[in-house]
Amino acid sequence: MFRLFDAGHKQRLFENIAAATQGAQEMIQYKQIGLFAKCDPAYGAGVAKALNIDPAGRNRANDIGAADKSEEASLRARKHLP
């Protein structure tokens, strides 16, 4: 559907998504931008611009996500200890 939108529709979409995710954690914003970019690079770039975020920073989100997974695994391991 995104590719069928005219420029005005796309801009409103970017602004609506940015408004809805403004208060989300930065990691979540980057992950969403990455998902949007998989659909269409212009979609991810438009949302990133509306959020004033560097879309290249989504690599940071992957690093943050990896750290979160490592921490989760550590917490799970501790639960099994007496």
Distance bins in CASP14 RR format, pairs under 12 A and 6 or more apart:
PFRMAT RR
TARGET T0000
AUTHOR 0000-0000-0000
RMODE 2
METHOD distances of the structure
MODEL  1
1 9 0 0 0 0 1 0 0 0 0 0 0
1 10 0 0 0 0 0 1 0 0 0 0 0
1 13 0 0 0 0 1 0 0 0 0 0 0
1 39 0 0 0 0 1 0 0 0 0 0 0
1 40 0 0 0 0 0 1 0 0 0 0 0
1 43 0 0 0 0 0 1 0 0 0 0 0
2 9 0 0 0 0 1 0 0 0 0 0 0
2 10 1 0 0 1 0 0 0 0 0 0 0
2 13 1 0 0 1 0 0 0 0 0 0 0
2 14 0 0 0 0 0 1 0 0 0 0 0
2 17 0 0 0 0 0 1 0 0 0 0 0
2 36 0 0 0 0 1 0 0 0 0 0 0
2 37 0 0 0 0 0 1 0 0 0 0 0
2 38 0 0 0 0 0 1 0 0 0 0 0
2 39 1 0 0 1 0 0 0 0 0 0 0
2 40 1 0 1 0 0 0 0 0 0 0 0
2 41 0 0 0 0 0 1 0 0 0 0 0
2 42 1 0 0 1 0 0 0 0 0 0 0
2 43 1 0 1 0 0 0 0 0 0 0 0
2 44 0 0 0 0 1 0 0 0 0 0 0
2 45 0 0 0 0 0 1 0 0 0 0 0
2 46 0 0 0 0 0 1 0 0 0 0 0
2 47 0 0 0 0 0 1 0 0 0 0 0
3 9 0 0 0 0 0 1 0 0 0 0 0
3 10 0 0 0 0 1 0 0 0 0 0 0
3 13 0 0 0 0 0 1 0 0 0 0 0
3 39 0 0 0 0 1 0 0 0 0 0 0
3 40 1 0 0 1 0 0 0 0 0 0 0
3 41 0 0 0 0 0 1 0 0 0 0 0
3 42 0 0 0 0 1 0 0 0 0 0 0
3 43 0 0 0 0 1 0 0 0 0 0 0
4 10 0 0 0 0 1 0 0 0 0 0 0
4 13 0 0 0 0 0 1 0 0 0 0 0
4 40 0 0 0 0 0 1 0 0 0 0 0
5 11 0 0 0 0 1 0 0 0 0 0 0
5 12 0 0 0 0 1 0 0 0 0 0 0
5 13 1 0 0 1 0 0 0 0 0 0 0
5 14 0 0 0 0 0 1 0 0 0 0 0
5 40 0 0 0 0 0 1 0 0 0 0 0
5 42 0 0 0 0 0 1 0 0 0 0 0
5 43 0 0 0 0 1 0 0 0 0 0 0
5 46 0 0 0 0 0 1 0 0 0 0 0
6 12 0 0 0 0 0 1 0 0 0 0 0
6 13 0 0 0 0 0 1 0 0 0 0 0
7 13 0 0 0 0 0 1 0 0 0 0 0
7 14 0 0 0 0 0 1 0 0 0 0 0
7 42 0 0 0 0 0 1 0 0 0 0 0
7 46 0 0 0 0 0 1 0 0 0 0 0
8 14 0 0 0 0 1 0 0 0 0 0 0
8 15 0 0 0 0 1 0 0 0 0 0 0
8 16 0 0 0 0 0 1 0 0 0 0 0
8 46 0 0 0 0 0 1 0 0 0 0 0
9 15 0 0 0 0 0 1 0 0 0 0 0
9 16 0 0 0 0 0 1 0 0 0 0 0
9 43 0 0 0 0 0 1 0 0 0 0 0
10 16 0 0 0 0 0 1 0 0 0 0 0
10 17 0 0 0 0 0 1 0 0 0 0 0
10 36 0 0 0 0 0 1 0 0 0 0 0
10 40 0 0 0 0 1 0 0 0 0 0 0
10 42 1 0 0 1 0 0 0 0 0 0 0
10 43 0 0 0 0 1 0 0 0 0 0 0
10 44 0 0 0 0 0 1 0 0 0 0 0
10 45 0 0 0 0 0 1 0 0 0 0 0
10 46 1 0 0 1 0 0 0 0 0 0 0
10 47 0 0 0 0 0 1 0 0 0 0 0
10 49 0 0 0 0 0 1 0 0 0 0 0
10 50 0 0 0 0 0 1 0 0 0 0 0
11 17 0 0 0 0 0 1 0 0 0 0 0
11 18 0 0 0 0 0 1 0 0 0 0 0
11 42 0 0 0 0 0 1 0 0 0 0 0
11 43 0 0 0 0 0 1 0 0 0 0 0
11 46 0 0 0 0 1 0 0 0 0 0 0
11 47 0 0 0 0 0 1 0 0 0 0 0
11 49 0 0 0 0 1 0 0 0 0 0 0
11 50 0 0 0 0 1 0 0 0 0 0 0
12 18 0 0 0 0 0 1 0 0 0 0 0
12 19 0 0 0 0 0 1 0 0 0 0 0
12 46 0 0 0 0 0 1 0 0 0 0 0
12 50 0 0 0 0 0 1 0 0 0 0 0
13 19 0 0 0 0 0 1 0 0 0 0 0
13 20 0 0 0 0 0 1 0 0 0 0 0
13 36 0 0 0 0 1 0 0 0 0 0 0
13 39 0 0 0 0 0 1 0 0 0 0 0
13 40 0 0 0 0 0 1 0 0 0 0 0
13 42 0 0 0 0 0 1 0 0 0 0 0
13 43 0 0 0 0 1 0 0 0 0 0 0
13 44 0 0 0 0 0 1 0 0 0 0 0
13 46 0 0 0 0 1 0 0 0 0 0 0
13 47 0 0 0 0 1 0 0 0 0 0 0
13 50 0 0 0 0 1 0 0 0 0 0 0
14 20 0 0 0 0 0 1 0 0 0 0 0
14 21 0 0 0 0 0 1 0 0 0 0 0
14 32 0 0 0 0 0 1 0 0 0 0 0
14 33 0 0 0 0 0 1 0 0 0 0 0
14 36 0 0 0 0 1 0 0 0 0 0 0
14 40 0 0 0 0 0 1 0 0 0 0 0
14 42 0 0 0 0 1 0 0 0 0 0 0
14 43 0 0 0 0 1 0 0 0 0 0 0
14 44 0 0 0 0 1 0 0 0 0 0 0
14 45 0 0 0 0 1 0 0 0 0 0 0
14 46 1 0 1 0 0 0 0 0 0 0 0
14 47 1 0 1 0 0 0 0 0 0 0 0
14 48 0 0 0 0 1 0 0 0 0 0 0
14 49 1 0 0 1 0 0 0 0 0 0 0
14 50 1 0 1 0 0 0 0 0 0 0 0
14 51 0 0 0 0 1 0 0 0 0 0 0
14 52 0 0 0 0 0 1 0 0 0 0 0
14 53 0 0 0 0 0 1 0 0 0 0 0
15 21 0 0 0 0 0 1 0 0 0 0 0
15 22 0 0 0 0 0 1 0 0 0 0 0
15 46 0 0 0 0 1 0 0 0 0 0 0
15 47 0 0 0 0 1 0 0 0 0 0 0
15 49 0 0 0 0 0 1 0 0 0 0 0
15 50 1 0 1 0 0 0 0 0 0 0 0
15 51 0 0 0 0 1 0 0 0 0 0 0
16 22 0 0 0 0 0 1 0 0 0 0 0
16 46 0 0 0 0 0 1 0 0 0 0 0
16 47 0 0 0 0 1 0 0 0 0 0 0
16 50 0 0 0 0 1 0 0 0 0 0 0
16 51 0 0 0 0 0 1 0 0 0 0 0
17 24 0 0 0 0 0 1 0 0 0 0 0
17 29 0 0 0 0 1 0 0 0 0 0 0
17 32 1 0 0 1 0 0 0 0 0 0 0
17 33 0 0 0 0 1 0 0 0 0 0 0
17 35 0 0 0 0 0 1 0 0 0 0 0
17 36 1 0 0 1 0 0 0 0 0 0 0
17 43 0 0 0 0 1 0 0 0 0 0 0
17 44 0 0 0 0 1 0 0 0 0 0 0
17 46 0 0 0 0 1 0 0 0 0 0 0
17 47 1 0 1 0 0 0 0 0 0 0 0
17 48 0 0 0 0 0 1 0 0 0 0 0
17 49 0 0 0 0 0 1 0 0 0 0 0
17 50 1 0 0 1 0 0 0 0 0 0 0
17 51 0 0 0 0 1 0 0 0 0 0 0
17 53 0 0 0 0 0 1 0 0 0 0 0
18 24 0 0 0 0 0 1 0 0 0 0 0
18 29 0 0 0 0 1 0 0 0 0 0 0
18 32 0 0 0 0 0 1 0 0 0 0 0
18 33 0 0 0 0 0 1 0 0 0 0 0
18 36 0 0 0 0 0 1 0 0 0 0 0
18 44 0 0 0 0 0 1 0 0 0 0 0
18 46 0 0 0 0 1 0 0 0 0 0 0
18 47 1 0 0 1 0 0 0 0 0 0 0
18 48 0 0 0 0 1 0 0 0 0 0 0
18 49 0 0 0 0 1 0 0 0 0 0 0
18 50 1 1 0 0 0 0 0 0 0 0 0
18 51 1 0 1 0 0 0 0 0 0 0 0
18 52 0 0 0 0 1 0 0 0 0 0 0
18 53 0 0 0 0 1 0 0 0 0 0 0
19 47 0 0 0 0 0 1 0 0 0 0 0
19 50 0 0 0 0 1 0 0 0 0 0 0
19 51 0 0 0 0 1 0 0 0 0 0 0
20 28 0 0 0 0 0 1 0 0 0 0 0
20 29 0 0 0 0 0 1 0 0 0 0 0
20 32 0 0 0 0 1 0 0 0 0 0 0
20 47 0 0 0 0 0 1 0 0 0 0 0
20 50 0 0 0 0 0 1 0 0 0 0 0
20 51 0 0 0 0 0 1 0 0 0 0 0
21 27 0 0 0 0 0 1 0 0 0 0 0
21 28 1 0 0 1 0 0 0 0 0 0 0
21 29 1 0 1 0 0 0 0 0 0 0 0
21 30 0 0 0 0 0 1 0 0 0 0 0
21 31 0 0 0 0 0 1 0 0 0 0 0
21 32 1 0 0 1 0 0 0 0 0 0 0
21 33 0 0 0 0 1 0 0 0 0 0 0
21 35 0 0 0 0 0 1 0 0 0 0 0
21 36 0 0 0 0 0 1 0 0 0 0 0
21 47 0 0 0 0 1 0 0 0 0 0 0
21 48 0 0 0 0 0 1 0 0 0 0 0
21 50 0 0 0 0 1 0 0 0 0 0 0
21 51 1 0 0 1 0 0 0 0 0 0 0
21 53 0 0 0 0 1 0 0 0 0 0 0
22 28 0 0 0 0 0 1 0 0 0 0 0
22 29 0 0 0 0 1 0 0 0 0 0 0
22 32 0 0 0 0 0 1 0 0 0 0 0
22 47 0 0 0 0 0 1 0 0 0 0 0
22 50 0 0 0 0 1 0 0 0 0 0 0
22 51 1 0 0 1 0 0 0 0 0 0 0
22 52 0 0 0 0 0 1 0 0 0 0 0
22 53 0 0 0 0 0 1 0 0 0 0 0
23 29 0 0 0 0 1 0 0 0 0 0 0
23 32 0 0 0 0 0 1 0 0 0 0 0
23 51 0 0 0 0 1 0 0 0 0 0 0
24 30 0 0 0 0 1 0 0 0 0 0 0
24 31 0 0 0 0 1 0 0 0 0 0 0
24 32 1 0 0 1 0 0 0 0 0 0 0
24 33 0 0 0 0 0 1 0 0 0 0 0
24 47 0 0 0 0 0 1 0 0 0 0 0
24 51 0 0 0 0 1 0 0 0 0 0 0
24 53 0 0 0 0 0 1 0 0 0 0 0
24 61 0 0 0 0 0 1 0 0 0 0 0
25 31 0 0 0 0 1 0 0 0 0 0 0
25 32 0 0 0 0 0 1 0 0 0 0 0
25 61 0 0 0 0 1 0 0 0 0 0 0
25 64 0 0 0 0 1 0 0 0 0 0 0
25 65 0 0 0 0 0 1 0 0 0 0 0
25 68 0 0 0 0 0 1 0 0 0 0 0
26 32 0 0 0 0 0 1 0 0 0 0 0
26 33 0 0 0 0 0 1 0 0 0 0 0
26 48 0 0 0 0 0 1 0 0 0 0 0
26 51 0 0 0 0 1 0 0 0 0 0 0
26 52 0 0 0 0 0 1 0 0 0 0 0
26 53 1 0 0 1 0 0 0 0 0 0 0
26 54 0 0 0 0 0 1 0 0 0 0 0
26 57 0 0 0 0 1 0 0 0 0 0 0
26 58 0 0 0 0 0 1 0 0 0 0 0
26 60 0 0 0 0 1 0 0 0 0 0 0
26 61 1 0 0 1 0 0 0 0 0 0 0
26 63 0 0 0 0 0 1 0 0 0 0 0
26 64 0 0 0 0 1 0 0 0 0 0 0
26 65 0 0 0 0 0 1 0 0 0 0 0
27 33 0 0 0 0 0 1 0 0 0 0 0
27 34 0 0 0 0 0 1 0 0 0 0 0
27 53 0 0 0 0 0 1 0 0 0 0 0
27 57 0 0 0 0 0 1 0 0 0 0 0
27 58 0 0 0 0 1 0 0 0 0 0 0
27 59 0 0 0 0 0 1 0 0 0 0 0
27 60 0 0 0 0 1 0 0 0 0 0 0
27 61 1 0 1 0 0 0 0 0 0 0 0
27 62 0 0 0 0 1 0 0 0 0 0 0
27 63 0 0 0 0 1 0 0 0 0 0 0
27 64 1 0 1 0 0 0 0 0 0 0 0
27 65 1 0 0 1 0 0 0 0 0 0 0
27 66 0 0 0 0 0 1 0 0 0 0 0
27 67 0 0 0 0 1 0 0 0 0 0 0
27 68 1 0 0 1 0 0 0 0 0 0 0
28 34 0 0 0 0 0 1 0 0 0 0 0
28 35 0 0 0 0 0 1 0 0 0 0 0
28 51 0 0 0 0 0 1 0 0 0 0 0
28 53 0 0 0 0 0 1 0 0 0 0 0
28 58 0 0 0 0 0 1 0 0 0 0 0
28 61 0 0 0 0 1 0 0 0 0 0 0
28 64 0 0 0 0 1 0 0 0 0 0 0
28 65 0 0 0 0 0 1 0 0 0 0 0
28 68 0 0 0 0 0 1 0 0 0 0 0
29 35 0 0 0 0 0 1 0 0 0 0 0
29 36 0 0 0 0 0 1 0 0 0 0 0
29 44 0 0 0 0 0 1 0 0 0 0 0
29 47 0 0 0 0 1 0 0 0 0 0 0
29 48 0 0 0 0 1 0 0 0 0 0 0
29 50 0 0 0 0 0 1 0 0 0 0 0
29 51 1 0 1 0 0 0 0 0 0 0 0
29 52 0 0 0 0 0 1 0 0 0 0 0
29 53 1 0 0 1 0 0 0 0 0 0 0
29 54 0 0 0 0 0 1 0 0 0 0 0
29 55 0 0 0 0 0 1 0 0 0 0 0
29 57 0 0 0 0 1 0 0 0 0 0 0
29 58 0 0 0 0 1 0 0 0 0 0 0
29 60 0 0 0 0 0 1 0 0 0 0 0
29 61 1 0 0 1 0 0 0 0 0 0 0
29 64 0 0 0 0 0 1 0 0 0 0 0
30 36 0 0 0 0 0 1 0 0 0 0 0
30 37 0 0 0 0 0 1 0 0 0 0 0
30 44 0 0 0 0 0 1 0 0 0 0 0
30 47 0 0 0 0 0 1 0 0 0 0 0
30 48 0 0 0 0 1 0 0 0 0 0 0
30 51 0 0 0 0 1 0 0 0 0 0 0
30 53 1 0 0 1 0 0 0 0 0 0 0
30 54 0 0 0 0 1 0 0 0 0 0 0
30 55 0 0 0 0 1 0 0 0 0 0 0
30 56 0 0 0 0 1 0 0 0 0 0 0
30 57 1 0 1 0 0 0 0 0 0 0 0
30 58 1 0 1 0 0 0 0 0 0 0 0
30 59 0 0 0 0 1 0 0 0 0 0 0
30 60 1 0 0 1 0 0 0 0 0 0 0
30 61 1 1 0 0 0 0 0 0 0 0 0
30 62 0 0 0 0 1 0 0 0 0 0 0
30 63 0 0 0 0 0 1 0 0 0 0 0
30 64 1 0 0 1 0 0 0 0 0 0 0
30 65 0 0 0 0 1 0 0 0 0 0 0
31 37 0 0 0 0 0 1 0 0 0 0 0
31 38 0 0 0 0 0 1 0 0 0 0 0
31 44 0 0 0 0 0 1 0 0 0 0 0
31 47 0 0 0 0 0 1 0 0 0 0 0
31 48 0 0 0 0 0 1 0 0 0 0 0
31 53 0 0 0 0 0 1 0 0 0 0 0
31 55 0 0 0 0 0 1 0 0 0 0 0
31 57 0 0 0 0 0 1 0 0 0 0 0
31 58 1 0 0 1 0 0 0 0 0 0 0
31 59 0 0 0 0 0 1 0 0 0 0 0
31 60 0 0 0 0 0 1 0 0 0 0 0
31 61 1 0 1 0 0 0 0 0 0 0 0
31 62 0 0 0 0 1 0 0 0 0 0 0
31 63 0 0 0 0 0 1 0 0 0 0 0
31 64 0 0 0 0 1 0 0 0 0 0 0
31 65 0 0 0 0 1 0 0 0 0 0 0
31 68 0 0 0 0 0 1 0 0 0 0 0
32 38 0 0 0 0 0 1 0 0 0 0 0
32 39 0 0 0 0 0 1 0 0 0 0 0
32 43 0 0 0 0 0 1 0 0 0 0 0
32 44 0 0 0 0 1 0 0 0 0 0 0
32 46 0 0 0 0 0 1 0 0 0 0 0
32 47 1 0 0 1 0 0 0 0 0 0 0
32 48 0 0 0 0 1 0 0 0 0 0 0
32 50 0 0 0 0 0 1 0 0 0 0 0
32 51 0 0 0 0 1 0 0 0 0 0 0
32 53 0 0 0 0 0 1 0 0 0 0 0
32 55 0 0 0 0 0 1 0 0 0 0 0
32 58 0 0 0 0 1 0 0 0 0 0 0
32 61 0 0 0 0 1 0 0 0 0 0 0
33 39 0 0 0 0 0 1 0 0 0 0 0
33 40 0 0 0 0 0 1 0 0 0 0 0
33 41 0 0 0 0 0 1 0 0 0 0 0
33 42 0 0 0 0 0 1 0 0 0 0 0
33 43 0 0 0 0 1 0 0 0 0 0 0
33 44 1 0 1 0 0 0 0 0 0 0 0
33 45 0 0 0 0 1 0 0 0 0 0 0
33 46 0 0 0 0 1 0 0 0 0 0 0
33 47 1 0 1 0 0 0 0 0 0 0 0
33 48 1 0 1 0 0 0 0 0 0 0 0
33 49 0 0 0 0 1 0 0 0 0 0 0
33 50 0 0 0 0 0 1 0 0 0 0 0
33 51 1 0 0 1 0 0 0 0 0 0 0
33 52 0 0 0 0 0 1 0 0 0 0 0
33 53 1 0 0 1 0 0 0 0 0 0 0
33 54 0 0 0 0 1 0 0 0 0 0 0
33 55 1 0 1 0 0 0 0 0 0 0 0
33 56 0 0 0 0 0 1 0 0 0 0 0
33 57 0 0 0 0 1 0 0 0 0 0 0
33 58 1 0 1 0 0 0 0 0 0 0 0
33 59 0 0 0 0 0 1 0 0 0 0 0
33 60 0 0 0 0 0 1 0 0 0 0 0
33 61 0 0 0 0 1 0 0 0 0 0 0
33 62 0 0 0 0 0 1 0 0 0 0 0
34 40 0 0 0 0 0 1 0 0 0 0 0
34 41 0 0 0 0 1 0 0 0 0 0 0
34 43 0 0 0 0 1 0 0 0 0 0 0
34 44 1 0 0 1 0 0 0 0 0 0 0
34 45 0 0 0 0 0 1 0 0 0 0 0
34 46 0 0 0 0 0 1 0 0 0 0 0
34 47 0 0 0 0 1 0 0 0 0 0 0
34 48 0 0 0 0 1 0 0 0 0 0 0
34 53 0 0 0 0 0 1 0 0 0 0 0
34 55 1 0 0 1 0 0 0 0 0 0 0
34 56 0 0 0 0 0 1 0 0 0 0 0
34 57 0 0 0 0 1 0 0 0 0 0 0
34 58 1 0 1 0 0 0 0 0 0 0 0
34 59 0 0 0 0 1 0 0 0 0 0 0
34 60 0 0 0 0 0 1 0 0 0 0 0
34 61 1 0 0 1 0 0 0 0 0 0 0
34 62 0 0 0 0 1 0 0 0 0 0 0
35 43 0 0 0 0 1 0 0 0 0 0 0
35 44 0 0 0 0 1 0 0 0 0 0 0
35 47 0 0 0 0 1 0 0 0 0 0 0
35 48 0 0 0 0 0 1 0 0 0 0 0
35 55 0 0 0 0 0 1 0 0 0 0 0
35 58 0 0 0 0 1 0 0 0 0 0 0
35 61 0 0 0 0 0 1 0 0 0 0 0
36 42 0 0 0 0 1 0 0 0 0 0 0
36 43 1 0 1 0 0 0 0 0 0 0 0
36 44 1 1 0 0 0 0 0 0 0 0 0
36 45 0 0 0 0 1 0 0 0 0 0 0
36 46 0 0 0 0 1 0 0 0 0 0 0
36 47 1 0 1 0 0 0 0 0 0 0 0
36 48 0 0 0 0 1 0 0 0 0 0 0
36 49 0 0 0 0 0 1 0 0 0 0 0
36 50 0 0 0 0 0 1 0 0 0 0 0
36 51 0 0 0 0 0 1 0 0 0 0 0
36 53 0 0 0 0 0 1 0 0 0 0 0
36 55 0 0 0 0 1 0 0 0 0 0 0
36 58 0 0 0 0 0 1 0 0 0 0 0
37 43 1 0 0 1 0 0 0 0 0 0 0
37 44 1 0 1 0 0 0 0 0 0 0 0
37 45 1 0 0 1 0 0 0 0 0 0 0
37 46 0 0 0 0 1 0 0 0 0 0 0
37 47 0 0 0 0 1 0 0 0 0 0 0
37 48 0 0 0 0 1 0 0 0 0 0 0
37 53 0 0 0 0 0 1 0 0 0 0 0
37 55 1 0 0 1 0 0 0 0 0 0 0
37 56 0 0 0 0 0 1 0 0 0 0 0
37 57 0 0 0 0 0 1 0 0 0 0 0
37 58 1 0 0 1 0 0 0 0 0 0 0
37 59 0 0 0 0 0 1 0 0 0 0 0
37 61 0 0 0 0 0 1 0 0 0 0 0
38 44 0 0 0 0 1 0 0 0 0 0 0
38 58 0 0 0 0 0 1 0 0 0 0 0
39 45 0 0 0 0 0 1 0 0 0 0 0
39 46 0 0 0 0 0 1 0 0 0 0 0
39 47 0 0 0 0 0 1 0 0 0 0 0
40 46 0 0 0 0 1 0 0 0 0 0 0
40 47 0 0 0 0 0 1 0 0 0 0 0
41 47 0 0 0 0 0 1 0 0 0 0 0
41 48 0 0 0 0 0 1 0 0 0 0 0
41 55 0 0 0 0 1 0 0 0 0 0 0
41 58 0 0 0 0 0 1 0 0 0 0 0
42 48 0 0 0 0 0 1 0 0 0 0 0
42 49 0 0 0 0 0 1 0 0 0 0 0
42 55 0 0 0 0 0 1 0 0 0 0 0
43 49 0 0 0 0 0 1 0 0 0 0 0
43 50 0 0 0 0 0 1 0 0 0 0 0
43 55 0 0 0 0 0 1 0 0 0 0 0
44 50 0 0 0 0 1 0 0 0 0 0 0
44 51 0 0 0 0 1 0 0 0 0 0 0
44 53 0 0 0 0 1 0 0 0 0 0 0
44 54 0 0 0 0 0 1 0 0 0 0 0
44 55 1 0 0 1 0 0 0 0 0 0 0
44 56 0 0 0 0 0 1 0 0 0 0 0
44 58 0 0 0 0 1 0 0 0 0 0 0
45 51 0 0 0 0 0 1 0 0 0 0 0
45 53 0 0 0 0 0 1 0 0 0 0 0
45 54 0 0 0 0 0 1 0 0 0 0 0
45 55 1 0 1 0 0 0 0 0 0 0 0
45 56 0 0 0 0 0 1 0 0 0 0 0
45 58 0 0 0 0 0 1 0 0 0 0 0
46 52 0 0 0 0 0 1 0 0 0 0 0
46 53 0 0 0 0 1 0 0 0 0 0 0
46 55 0 0 0 0 1 0 0 0 0 0 0
47 53 0 0 0 0 1 0 0 0 0 0 0
47 55 0 0 0 0 1 0 0 0 0 0 0
47 58 0 0 0 0 0 1 0 0 0 0 0
48 54 1 0 0 1 0 0 0 0 0 0 0
48 55 1 1 0 0 0 0 0 0 0 0 0
48 56 0 0 0 0 1 0 0 0 0 0 0
48 57 0 0 0 0 1 0 0 0 0 0 0
48 58 0 0 0 0 1 0 0 0 0 0 0
48 61 0 0 0 0 0 1 0 0 0 0 0
49 55 0 0 0 0 1 0 0 0 0 0 0
51 57 0 0 0 0 0 1 0 0 0 0 0
51 58 0 0 0 0 0 1 0 0 0 0 0
53 60 0 0 0 0 0 1 0 0 0 0 0
53 61 0 0 0 0 0 1 0 0 0 0 0
54 60 0 0 0 0 1 0 0 0 0 0 0
54 61 0 0 0 0 0 1 0 0 0 0 0
55 61 0 0 0 0 0 1 0 0 0 0 0
56 62 0 0 0 0 0 1 0 0 0 0 0
57 63 0 0 0 0 1 0 0 0 0 0 0
57 64 0 0 0 0 0 1 0 0 0 0 0
58 64 0 0 0 0 0 1 0 0 0 0 0
58 65 0 0 0 0 0 1 0 0 0 0 0
59 65 0 0 0 0 0 1 0 0 0 0 0
59 66 0 0 0 0 0 1 0 0 0 0 0
60 66 0 0 0 0 0 1 0 0 0 0 0
60 67 0 0 0 0 0 1 0 0 0 0 0
61 67 0 0 0 0 0 1 0 0 0 0 0
61 68 0 0 0 0 0 1 0 0 0 0 0
62 68 0 0 0 0 0 1 0 0 0 0 0
62 69 0 0 0 0 0 1 0 0 0 0 0
63 69 0 0 0 0 0 1 0 0 0 0 0
63 70 0 0 0 0 0 1 0 0 0 0 0
64 70 0 0 0 0 0 1 0 0 0 0 0
64 71 0 0 0 0 0 1 0 0 0 0 0
65 71 0 0 0 0 1 0 0 0 0 0 0
65 72 0 0 0 0 1 0 0 0 0 0 0
66 72 0 0 0 0 0 1 0 0 0 0 0
66 73 0 0 0 0 0 1 0 0 0 0 0
67 73 0 0 0 0 0 1 0 0 0 0 0
67 74 0 0 0 0 0 1 0 0 0 0 0
68 74 0 0 0 0 0 1 0 0 0 0 0
68 75 0 0 0 0 0 1 0 0 0 0 0
69 75 0 0 0 0 0 1 0 0 0 0 0
69 76 0 0 0 0 0 1 0 0 0 0 0
70 76 0 0 0 0 0 1 0 0 0 0 0
70 77 0 0 0 0 0 1 0 0 0 0 0
71 77 0 0 0 0 0 1 0 0 0 0 0
71 78 0 0 0 0 0 1 0 0 0 0 0
72 78 0 0 0 0 0 1 0 0 0 0 0
72 79 0 0 0 0 0 1 0 0 0 0 0
73 79 0 0 0 0 0 1 0 0 0 0 0
73 80 0 0 0 0 0 1 0 0 0 0 0
74 80 0 0 0 0 0 1 0 0 0 0 0
74 81 0 0 0 0 0 1 0 0 0 0 0
75 81 0 0 0 0 0 1 0 0 0 0 0
END
